Amino acid sequence: MPEHEAVRWLQLAYKVPSEPSQKRVWVWRRLQNLGAYALQNSVYLLPFSEEVEKQFCQLAHDVRGMGGDASIFSVTALDENDERRILQALMDARNNEYNNVASLCARFLARAAHLIEEQRWNEQVHSEFAEVLEKVHVLFRSAKRHDLLGTLTATRRAFAAEALAICEQVFRILVDKDYAKARRLLEMHNNLYCDAVDVGEIVNDQKGLDDENA
């Protein structure tokens, strides 16, 4: 947790008609997609930024369009411990998503290293790697969409982005079956996967990696 500084928060409070229930669910999902912190029922917080203000204003507009009511306040915490707790909860949630991306990238790269030693790239392996890479892209896009914390999550966001970029490079090189080049690239970035996965334990069946990402 970084050294504490006073944080300006935006608070969205809203009320939607009880029926149909789909309206409440829609608003709840939008707030989940924004990574907002539920202070209490129908009251959500995020650290201020122009993007958060834009998103909250749009959501408030949508709520009113449903026949509901919504208010946005700029607030500060009176209790520093409460503020730290909320900030930590937000950071943990976002960092966990980036950690999941990095973990899947580690599995991807570890299996690539195993495959390079066997030099057995074929159409089936190509299809499996392409499918997993696309799933990791989806997870990373989802993590970024939920992340409106800016510099608070910059380190883990950058690490996940780097891991994904190396996965893409390795994939492109393996498509050309340039095993020597792929090996050199992995050696340059072995910190992304060697500590997380024992390459010798990677099974040949891609199902294990897919199941983790299901």
N, C-alpha and C positions, 0 to 999 in steps of 0.2 A: 504494500500500500504506500503510495507516494506521501511525502510530507503534507500535512493538512493545510489547505488554503480554503478561504471562504468560497462557497459555491453558490452561484445563482441558479435556482431551479425554476422550471416551468411546471405548473401543476394543472392538470386537466381534470375537471369534475363534470360528470354528465349524468343524465337520466334519460332513458328511452322507454317508450311504452312497453308494458309487460307482454303485450301480444302484437304481432306474432313474435315468438321467441327468437326467430332467425335474426331479428334486428340486433338483439343483445349479443348473440353469438358473433355476428359480423363485426360489431364494434370491438368485442373482446379479442378477436383474431387480429384486427388491425393493430391494437395496442401490443399484442404479443409480437407481431412482426416489427414493431418499432423498438422492441426491447424495453418497454416502459416498466417502471417499478410500481406494483400495486400497493399504494399506501393504505388503502382500505377499499371497501366495495365501491366501485365506480369513481375512484380517485387515484390518478396515476401521476408519477413524477419522472422527469428526466432532467439532467443538467442542461442549462440553457445553451442553445446554439441557434443560428439562423435556420438551420435545417429542421431542428426540433420545433421551433416556432411555426415554421411553414407546415409541417406535418400535423401538429396539434390544431392549428387554425383550420386546415382542411377537414380534419376529423370532426371538429366542432360544427363546422358548416354542414357536414353530412348528417350528423346527429340531429341538428335542427330540421334538416330536410325530411327526417323520418318522423317528425312530430315530437321530438324530444327537446331537451334543453342541455346546454353545455356552457361552461365557463372556464377561462384560462387565467391563471394568476402567476405572477412572478413572485417567488417566495425565497426566503433564506431560513436555514435551520437555527433554532435557538440552542439546541443541544448538539454539541460537536460529536458526541458519541453516536447519536442517532444518524447524523449525517455520514459519519465514517461507515457505519453498518450498512446503510443503504448503498453508498458508493461501492463498497466491497462486494455486496450482493450483485450489483449490476456488472461490475468488472469480472467477477467469477463466472457469471452466466455467459458473458461474451467470450472470455478467454477459453472457457471449456469448449465452445464451438470451434474456435481456432485450433485448440489442442487436438480435437477430433480430426480435423482436416490434416494436421501435421502427422498424426498417428497413422492415418490411412495412407498418406504419402510415404511414410516409413515402410509400411508393408509392401507398397507398390515397388519402391526402390530396392528393398531387400529381395523381393522375388525377381526383379530385373537382374540383380547381381547374380543370383542363383542361375538364372537362365543364360546369362552371358557366359558363365563357366561351361555350361553344357552346349552353348551355341546351337540352340534349337528353336529359332524363330520360325513360325509357320502361320498359316491363315487362322487357325483356331486360336493360337496364342495372341495374334494381332487383334482378333475380335474381342478376346477377354480383356486385354490391356486397354483397348479403346473404350470398352464399356465401363470399366472401373475408373478410368481417367475422367470420363464424362460425369460419373457419379460424384467424384471428388470436386469437380468444378461446380456442380449443383450445390454441394455442401458449403463450399467457400462463398458462392454468391449469396446463399441464405444467411451465412454468418455475417457477411458485410451488410446485408439488408437490415439485419437486427441491430447492427452496431452504429449507434449515434453518439458514442463516447469520445470520439476524436483521439487526442493524445493519450488518454487513459489506457487504451487498448492497442496503441500503435505497435508496441514491441511484438506481441503475439500475432497481430495481424500481418506484420511484415515477415515474421518467421514462416507463417502458413503460406503466404504468397510466394516466398522463396522456394519452399518445398514443392509447391505445385508447379512452379516454373521449371525446376529441375526435372520433375516427372515428365513434363511435356518435352523437354529437350532429349531426355533419355529415350522416350517413346519414338521421337522422330528419327533418332540415330539407329535405333533397333529396326525400324522399318527398312532402313537401308542395309541392315545386317552388318554394320560396321562395329563389330564387337570390341575391337581395340579402343576405338574412340569412346564408346559407351563406358568401357572399364575405366578409362582415364577420367571421364567426367564424374563417375561415381566415387573414384578415389579422392577427387578434389572436394567432394561434398559428403564424405562418409559420416560427418557429424549429424546429418539429417536422418540417418537410419541405423547405423551400427549399434548405437547405445540402446535403441528401442527394440530391436528384433535380432535374434540369433539367426543369421542367414541359413545355417545348417538345419534349422528346424522348419524352414518354410516348406510347406507341402506343395507338390506339383499341381494339385487340384485348386483352381482359382475359386472354388466355392467358398473356402474359408474366408477369403478376403471379401467376397460379395456378401456373405452372411453378416460380417461385422458392419457392413455399410447399409444393411437392409433397414 
